[in-house]
Amino acid sequence: MDSPRALYVAWRSHLEENYDWGVVGQLSYSETDGMYSFGYTRGAKALDCFVPFPGMSDLESVYCSFELFPTFANRLMSPKRPDFREYLSWLDFAEDENPPPLAVLGISEGLRQTDSVELFPCPKPVAGKYENKFFVHGIRYREEGADEQIRKLQEKENLTLVPEDNNLHDPNAVAIYANGANGTKIGFVPRYMTHDVRYLLECNGTQEVQVTVVRVNPTAPTQLRLICQLQTSWPADFCPCSEDAYQPLAEINERQLV
């Protein structure tokens, strides 16, 4: 799969009384001029508790830099660390691969345990198919016996999607089960995918939306424990990342070099 040239940035509230989550910006890289750019989207104004990122306080400016902005660079592991190659293998990169920063952030989501930010690419059709590789979320909230079940999973093993209409944190939540819908719940589809996955399940049918195991990382942190891939046909009228929250607040000609 090609490396992403742009990633959406989502933010979530950690307040117990407020479970707000939404897309707030877009980070991109241009190979033409070697420049990174970041701009806020309409979603940033829709979240009451959202505070702009350090050094990028103006919601209606596009920020540009020849270096990756600190807010996002801090989410990358240093290549100097002795466990760097192991980390890349957890992300399913080849042993001799040196992926660019946006490729790493696109699969790792730039997640940190005590953080409110995640990054993800907008899916694009691949030979008429929807394909999305992702880490399973919510493993820390797994059912009893899920740890052992995850360790037993094999590459290309089929998993089952089950929408959770009564989920308190995400009305579009989609749980992931091993051994069928009556088996063990091992986690959830990432929230940034749930709207699209619900649409694909309704449009294509549950039998045509396939989720398979890509890689199990038994020694990795919880958020990097299990990579899966979702694949199905791409509906003719399907247009992901098209909701109002994804729309930019400023055009590139209003950019600021930082």
C-alpha positions in Angstrom: 0.0 0.0 0.0 1.3 3.5 -0.9 2.5 5.7 2.0 -0.1 8.4 2.9 0.6 12.0 1.9 -2.0 13.4 4.3 -3.4 12.3 7.6 -6.5 13.6 9.5 -6.0 14.6 13.1 -8.7 13.7 15.6 -9.0 14.8 19.2 -10.9 13.4 22.2 -11.8 14.8 25.6 -10.6 13.0 28.7 -13.2 14.6 30.9 -15.4 12.1 32.6 -18.5 14.1 31.9 -17.6 14.8 28.3 -16.8 12.1 25.7 -16.4 14.5 22.8 -14.4 13.1 19.9 -13.9 14.6 16.4 -11.7 15.5 13.5 -9.9 18.8 14.1 -7.2 19.1 11.4 -5.2 17.7 8.5 -1.4 17.1 8.4 0.1 16.7 4.9 3.5 16.4 3.2 4.5 17.6 -0.2 7.3 15.7 -2.0 7.5 18.6 -4.5 8.9 21.1 -2.0 9.6 18.8 1.0 7.3 20.8 3.1 4.8 19.7 5.8 1.6 21.6 6.3 -1.1 21.6 8.9 -4.5 23.2 8.9 -7.5 23.0 11.1 -10.8 21.7 9.9 -14.4 22.7 10.8 -14.5 20.0 13.4 -12.1 22.1 15.5 -14.8 24.7 16.0 -17.5 22.1 16.7 -15.8 20.7 19.9 -16.3 23.0 22.9 -13.4 21.7 24.9 -10.8 21.7 22.1 -7.7 23.9 22.5 -5.4 24.6 19.5 -2.1 22.9 19.4 1.0 24.7 20.7 2.5 27.0 18.2 -0.6 26.8 16.0 -3.1 28.9 17.8 -4.9 30.4 14.8 -7.7 28.1 13.6 -7.9 29.8 10.3 -4.3 29.6 9.2 -2.4 26.9 7.4 1.0 26.3 9.0 4.0 25.1 7.0 7.4 23.8 7.9 10.4 21.9 6.4 10.5 19.9 9.6 7.6 17.9 11.1 5.8 19.9 13.7 6.8 19.1 17.3 3.2 18.2 18.2 3.4 15.3 15.7 7.2 14.6 15.7 7.0 13.8 19.4 4.8 10.8 18.5 7.6 9.1 16.5 10.1 6.8 18.1 13.7 7.8 17.7 15.7 5.6 15.3 18.5 5.7 17.8 16.5 3.6 20.3 17.7 0.0 20.5 14.1 -1.3 20.1 13.3 0.9 17.0 13.4 -2.0 14.5 11.2 -4.1 16.8 8.8 -1.2 17.0 8.6 -1.0 13.1 8.0 -4.7 13.0 5.0 -4.3 15.4 3.7 -1.8 12.8 4.1 -4.5 10.1 6.9 -2.8 8.2 9.5 -5.0 6.6 12.8 -5.7 8.3 14.8 -3.5 5.8 12.1 -0.9 5.4 12.6 2.8 6.4 9.1 4.3 6.2 8.6 8.0 6.1 7.1 9.8 9.1 3.5 10.0 7.8 3.5 6.2 7.0 4.5 5.5 10.6 2.0 7.9 12.1 -0.7 6.6 9.7 -0.6 3.0 11.1 0.5 3.8 14.7 -2.1 6.6 14.9 0.5 8.6 16.9 -1.2 7.3 20.0 0.1 7.8 23.5 -1.4 6.3 26.6 -2.3 9.6 28.3 -3.0 11.6 25.1 -6.0 13.0 23.3 -4.8 12.9 19.7 -4.8 10.3 17.0 -3.9 10.4 13.3 -5.3 8.4 10.4 -5.4 8.4 6.6 -8.5 8.8 4.5 -9.0 5.4 2.7 -8.8 5.3 -1.1 -10.1 2.6 -3.4 -7.6 -0.2 -4.3 -8.6 -2.0 -7.5 -12.3 -1.3 -6.7 -11.9 -2.5 -3.1 -12.0 -0.8 0.3 -8.9 -1.8 2.2 -7.9 -0.5 5.6 -5.2 -1.8 8.0 -5.6 -0.8 11.6 -4.8 -1.6 15.2 -7.7 -3.0 17.2 -8.9 -0.5 19.8 -10.3 -1.0 23.3 -8.3 -4.2 24.1 -7.9 -2.9 27.6 -11.7 -3.2 28.0 -11.6 -6.8 26.7 -13.7 -9.6 28.0 -12.4 -12.3 30.3 -10.3 -14.7 28.3 -9.6 -12.3 25.5 -5.9 -12.1 26.2 -5.5 -15.8 25.6 -7.7 -15.6 22.6 -5.6 -12.8 21.0 -2.4 -14.7 21.6 -3.9 -17.7 19.7 -4.9 -15.7 16.7 -3.2 -16.7 13.4 -2.3 -14.6 10.4 -5.3 -14.3 7.9 -7.7 -15.6 10.5 -11.2 -14.3 10.0 -12.8 -12.1 12.7 -16.4 -10.9 13.1 -17.8 -7.4 13.3 -20.8 -6.7 15.6 -22.3 -3.2 15.8 -23.0 -2.0 19.3 -26.0 0.4 19.2 -26.0 0.8 23.0 -22.4 1.8 23.4 -22.2 4.9 25.7 -19.1 6.4 24.2 -19.7 5.9 20.5 -23.2 5.4 19.0 -21.5 4.0 15.9 -19.3 1.5 17.8 -18.4 -1.7 16.1 -17.0 -4.6 18.2 -14.6 -7.2 16.9 -15.1 -10.9 17.9 -13.0 -14.0 17.5 -14.7 -17.3 16.8 -17.9 -15.7 15.5 -20.5 -13.3 16.9 -21.1 -15.6 19.8 -17.4 -15.9 20.5 -15.0 -13.6 22.5 -15.0 -9.9 22.1 -11.4 -8.8 21.7 -11.8 -5.1 21.0 -13.3 -2.5 18.7 -12.9 -0.9 15.3 -11.1 2.5 15.7 -13.6 5.3 16.2 -12.4 7.1 13.1 -13.5 4.1 11.0 -16.9 3.3 12.6 -19.1 5.7 10.5 -17.7 4.2 7.3 -17.8 0.6 8.6 -21.4 0.9 9.5 -22.2 2.2 6.1 -20.2 -0.6 4.4 -21.9 -3.3 6.5 -25.3 -1.9 5.6 -24.5 -1.4 1.9 -22.5 -4.6 1.2 -23.8 -6.9 3.9 -22.0 -8.5 6.8 -20.8 -11.5 4.7 -19.0 -9.2 2.2 -17.1 -7.1 4.8 -14.1 -9.2 5.8 -11.8 -8.6 8.7 -8.7 -10.7 9.0 -5.7 -10.8 11.3 -2.5 -9.2 9.9 -0.2 -9.5 12.9 -0.3 -10.3 16.6 2.3 -8.6 18.8 2.2 -10.4 22.2 5.0 -8.2 23.8 3.9 -4.9 22.5 1.9 -2.2 24.4 -1.8 -2.8 24.5 -2.5 -0.2 21.7 -0.1 -2.1 19.4 -1.1 -5.6 20.2 -3.2 -6.6 17.2 -3.3 -5.4 13.6 -6.2 -6.3 11.4 -7.3 -5.5 7.8 -10.8 -4.8 6.7 -11.6 -5.4 3.0 -14.8 -5.2 1.0 -16.0 -3.8 -2.3 -16.1 0.0 -2.7 -19.7 1.2 -3.2 -20.3 3.5 -6.2 -21.6 6.3 -3.9 -19.1 5.8 -1.1 -17.2 9.0 -0.2 -15.2 8.7 3.1 -14.0 11.7 5.0 -16.6 13.9 3.4 -18.5 15.1 6.4 -18.5 18.8 7.4 -15.9 18.2 10.2 -13.3 17.2 7.6 -13.6 20.4 5.6 -10.7 22.9 5.9 -11.1 26.2 7.7 -8.4 27.9 5.6 -6.9 27.5 2.1 -3.3 26.8 1.4 -2.7 30.4 0.1 -3.2 31.6 3.7 -0.3 29.5 5.0 2.3 30.6 7.6 5.8 29.3 7.5 7.0 28.2 11.0 
